[in-house]
């Protein structure tokens, strides 16, 4: 379901389980998990109030499309909770997952006339949605906002370059090890932890790493047998030997 379809249904009182869409974000700023990692961290209390008035706060359940490839790129979002999958469709019908983003991430920031990817919620996602045109006046009053967005765009470029290395030079085992280490720290926006909760399915991981589901499952099984990881009944992964897993991801061990 597209974001604007969900918004229309919600506004009309239609059935969108778990959805909440409000005109402004101000009442949610105090408890927002992205308060100190996104745009908001750059502003004083007064500036934050103006930014909240320019945003539409939303909460959507799993399986909603926040922006669709080819749609006019009039907005971007700042994720405050949950995980979003970014993907592109190929002409032959195949799908390439180009990334997963979570708390504090900007989505659609680099769009020009149209979005170049599709963004889909993988669990409950809360976010602020900004109109590009409406932010121009705020940029004039608060130049730090534009600086923060530029830094976010540079980070997106760095992630894209990392993905090129991952797909172009690493074999399957190294790709999966790199993914697990990265998700346990950088992508999950927290300190490295042993338990890796994966909101995405094996198919999503396979499409992100340029592998088949069978290859992903085979590599995970091999890592489990080597006591590098453990997999529970919910398919969450616990990293047992982080040092060796990091070495595998960097190509330092066979």
C-alpha positions as CSV (number, residue, x, y, z in Angstrom):
1,X,0.0,0.0,0.0
2,X,1.4,3.4,-1.0
3,X,1.9,6.0,1.7
4,X,-0.7,8.4,0.2
5,X,-3.2,5.5,-0.2
6,X,-2.7,4.7,3.5
7,X,-3.0,8.4,4.4
8,X,-6.2,8.7,2.4
9,X,-7.8,5.6,3.9
10,X,-6.8,6.7,7.4
11,X,-8.2,10.2,6.9
12,X,-11.5,8.7,5.7
13,X,-11.7,6.4,8.6
14,X,-10.8,3.3,6.5
15,X,-9.1,0.1,7.6
16,X,-5.3,0.7,7.8
17,X,-4.4,-1.4,10.9
18,X,-1.7,0.3,13.0
19,X,-1.6,3.5,10.9
20,X,-1.5,7.0,12.5
21,X,-1.1,10.2,10.4
22,X,-1.1,13.7,11.9
23,X,-0.7,17.1,10.4
24,X,2.3,18.2,12.5
25,X,5.0,16.4,14.5
26,X,5.3,18.7,17.5
27,X,3.5,16.5,20.1
28,X,5.9,13.6,19.3
29,X,9.2,15.5,19.5
30,X,9.8,15.0,23.2
31,X,9.8,11.2,22.9
32,X,11.3,10.8,19.4
33,X,14.2,8.4,19.1
34,X,15.7,10.5,16.3
35,X,15.7,13.7,18.4
36,X,19.5,13.6,18.7
37,X,20.5,11.9,15.4
38,X,18.5,13.5,12.7
39,X,17.7,17.0,11.5
40,X,16.3,18.0,14.9
41,X,19.6,17.7,16.7
42,X,20.9,20.8,14.8
43,X,18.2,23.1,16.1
44,X,17.3,25.1,19.3
45,X,13.9,24.7,20.9
46,X,12.4,27.5,18.8
47,X,13.9,26.1,15.6
48,X,12.7,22.6,16.5
49,X,9.1,23.9,16.9
50,X,9.2,25.5,13.5
51,X,10.6,22.3,12.0
52,X,7.9,20.2,13.7
53,X,5.2,22.5,12.2
54,X,6.6,21.8,8.8
55,X,6.5,18.1,9.2
56,X,3.8,15.5,9.0
57,X,4.2,12.8,11.7
58,X,3.2,9.3,10.6
59,X,3.2,5.8,11.9
60,X,2.6,2.9,9.5
61,X,2.6,-0.9,9.9
62,X,4.7,-3.4,8.0
63,X,4.2,-3.6,4.3
64,X,3.4,0.0,3.4
65,X,5.2,1.8,0.6
66,X,6.6,5.2,1.8
67,X,7.7,6.2,-1.7
68,X,7.5,4.3,-5.0
69,X,10.2,4.3,-7.8
70,X,9.2,6.7,-10.5
71,X,6.8,8.8,-8.4
72,X,7.4,12.6,-8.2
73,X,10.1,13.3,-5.6
74,X,8.3,16.1,-3.8
75,X,9.1,14.8,-0.3
76,X,11.6,13.2,1.9
77,X,11.3,11.5,5.3
78,X,13.3,11.2,8.5
79,X,12.8,7.8,10.2
80,X,12.4,7.9,14.0
81,X,11.6,4.3,14.6
82,X,11.5,1.0,12.6
83,X,13.2,-0.3,9.5
84,X,12.7,0.6,5.9
85,X,13.8,-1.4,2.8
86,X,15.0,0.4,-0.2
87,X,14.7,-1.4,-3.5
88,X,14.8,-1.1,-7.3
89,X,12.9,-3.1,-9.9
90,X,14.8,-4.4,-12.9
91,X,13.3,-4.5,-16.4
92,X,13.2,-8.3,-16.4
93,X,11.1,-8.3,-13.2
94,X,13.9,-9.0,-10.7
95,X,14.4,-6.9,-7.6
96,X,17.6,-5.4,-6.2
97,X,17.5,-4.4,-2.5
98,X,19.9,-1.4,-2.3
99,X,19.7,-0.8,1.4
100,X,18.0,-0.9,4.8
101,X,17.7,2.2,6.9
102,X,16.5,2.8,10.5
103,X,16.3,5.5,13.2
104,X,17.7,8.8,12.2
105,X,18.0,8.0,8.5
106,X,16.8,10.3,5.7
107,X,15.0,8.6,2.8
108,X,14.4,10.3,-0.5
109,X,16.9,13.0,0.2
110,X,18.7,12.7,-3.1
111,X,15.6,12.5,-5.3
112,X,15.2,15.1,-8.0
113,X,12.2,15.0,-10.3
114,X,11.3,11.4,-9.4
115,X,12.2,8.8,-6.8
116,X,14.8,6.4,-8.0
117,X,13.8,3.6,-5.6
118,X,10.9,2.1,-3.6
119,X,10.9,2.4,0.2
120,X,8.8,-0.2,2.1
121,X,8.2,-0.6,5.8
122,X,9.6,-3.8,7.3
123,X,7.9,-3.4,10.6
124,X,6.1,-0.6,12.4
125,X,7.8,2.6,11.1
126,X,7.4,6.1,12.6
127,X,8.7,9.0,10.6
128,X,8.4,12.7,9.8
129,X,7.5,13.6,6.2
130,X,8.8,16.9,4.8
131,X,7.7,18.8,1.8
132,X,10.8,20.0,-0.1
133,X,9.2,23.3,-1.1
134,X,8.0,24.1,2.5
135,X,11.5,23.7,3.9
136,X,13.2,26.3,1.7
137,X,12.2,29.2,4.0
138,X,13.5,27.3,7.1
139,X,16.8,26.7,5.3
140,X,17.1,30.5,4.9
141,X,16.6,31.1,8.7
142,X,18.5,28.0,9.8
143,X,21.5,27.3,7.5
144,X,22.6,24.5,9.8
145,X,19.6,22.5,8.4
146,X,21.0,22.5,4.9
147,X,24.4,21.6,6.2
148,X,23.0,18.6,8.1
149,X,21.1,17.5,4.9
150,X,24.4,17.8,2.9
151,X,26.2,15.6,5.5
152,X,23.4,13.0,5.2
153,X,23.7,13.0,1.4
154,X,27.4,12.4,1.7
155,X,26.7,9.5,4.1
156,X,24.3,8.0,1.5
157,X,27.1,8.2,-1.1
158,X,29.5,6.5,1.2
159,X,27.0,3.7,1.9
160,X,26.4,3.3,-1.9
161,X,30.2,3.0,-2.4
162,X,30.3,0.3,0.3
163,X,27.5,-1.6,-1.4
164,X,29.4,-1.5,-4.7
165,X,32.4,-3.1,-2.9
166,X,30.2,-5.7,-1.2
167,X,28.6,-6.8,-4.5
168,X,31.6,-6.5,-6.8
169,X,34.5,-8.0,-4.9
170,X,33.4,-10.2,-2.0
171,X,32.3,-13.9,-2.2
172,X,29.0,-15.0,-0.6
173,X,30.5,-15.9,2.9
174,X,32.2,-12.5,3.2
175,X,29.1,-10.6,2.0
176,X,27.0,-12.2,4.7
177,X,29.5,-11.8,7.5
178,X,29.9,-8.1,6.6
179,X,26.1,-7.7,6.6
180,X,25.7,-9.3,10.1
181,X,28.5,-7.2,11.6
182,X,27.2,-4.0,10.0
183,X,23.6,-4.6,11.0
184,X,24.6,-5.4,14.6
185,X,26.2,-1.9,14.9
186,X,25.9,0.7,12.3
187,X,22.5,-0.1,10.7
188,X,20.8,-0.7,14.0
189,X,21.9,2.6,15.4
190,X,23.3,1.3,18.6
191,X,26.4,-0.1,20.1
192,X,27.5,-3.5,18.8
193,X,25.4,-6.2,20.4
194,X,25.5,-10.0,20.3
195,X,21.8,-10.3,19.4
196,X,21.0,-9.3,15.9
197,X,17.3,-8.8,15.4
198,X,16.6,-8.9,11.6
199,X,13.3,-7.3,10.6
200,X,14.0,-8.3,7.0
201,X,13.3,-11.8,5.6
202,X,16.0,-14.1,4.1
203,X,14.8,-13.1,0.6
204,X,15.4,-9.4,1.4
205,X,18.9,-10.3,2.6
206,X,19.6,-12.3,-0.5
207,X,18.4,-9.5,-2.8
208,X,20.6,-7.0,-0.9
209,X,23.7,-9.2,-1.1
210,X,23.1,-10.3,-4.7
211,X,22.7,-13.9,-3.7
212,X,20.0,-16.6,-3.7
213,X,18.0,-17.5,-0.7
214,X,19.5,-20.9,-0.8
215,X,23.1,-19.5,-0.6
216,X,22.2,-17.2,2.3
217,X,20.6,-20.2,4.2
218,X,23.6,-22.4,3.4
219,X,26.1,-19.7,4.6
220,X,24.1,-19.2,7.8
221,X,24.0,-22.9,8.5
222,X,27.8,-23.1,8.0
223,X,28.4,-20.2,10.4
224,X,26.2,-21.8,13.0
225,X,28.0,-25.2,12.7
226,X,31.3,-23.3,13.2
227,X,29.9,-21.7,16.4
228,X,30.2,-18.2,14.9
229,X,26.5,-17.5,15.3
230,X,23.4,-19.0,16.9
231,X,19.9,-18.8,15.4
232,X,16.8,-18.9,17.6
233,X,13.2,-19.9,16.8
234,X,12.3,-16.4,15.7
235,X,15.2,-16.4,13.2
236,X,17.1,-13.8,15.1
237,X,20.9,-14.3,15.1
238,X,23.3,-14.1,18.1
239,X,26.9,-13.4,17.2
240,X,29.1,-15.7,19.2
241,X,32.5,-15.0,17.7
242,X,32.5,-11.4,16.5
243,X,36.3,-11.3,16.0
244,X,36.3,-14.2,13.5
245,X,33.1,-13.0,11.8
246,X,34.8,-9.6,11.3
247,X,37.9,-11.3,9.9
248,X,35.7,-13.2,7.5
249,X,34.0,-10.1,6.4
250,X,37.2,-8.3,5.7
251,X,38.7,-11.2,3.7
252,X,41.4,-11.9,6.3
253,X,40.4,-15.6,6.7
254,X,39.2,-18.3,4.5
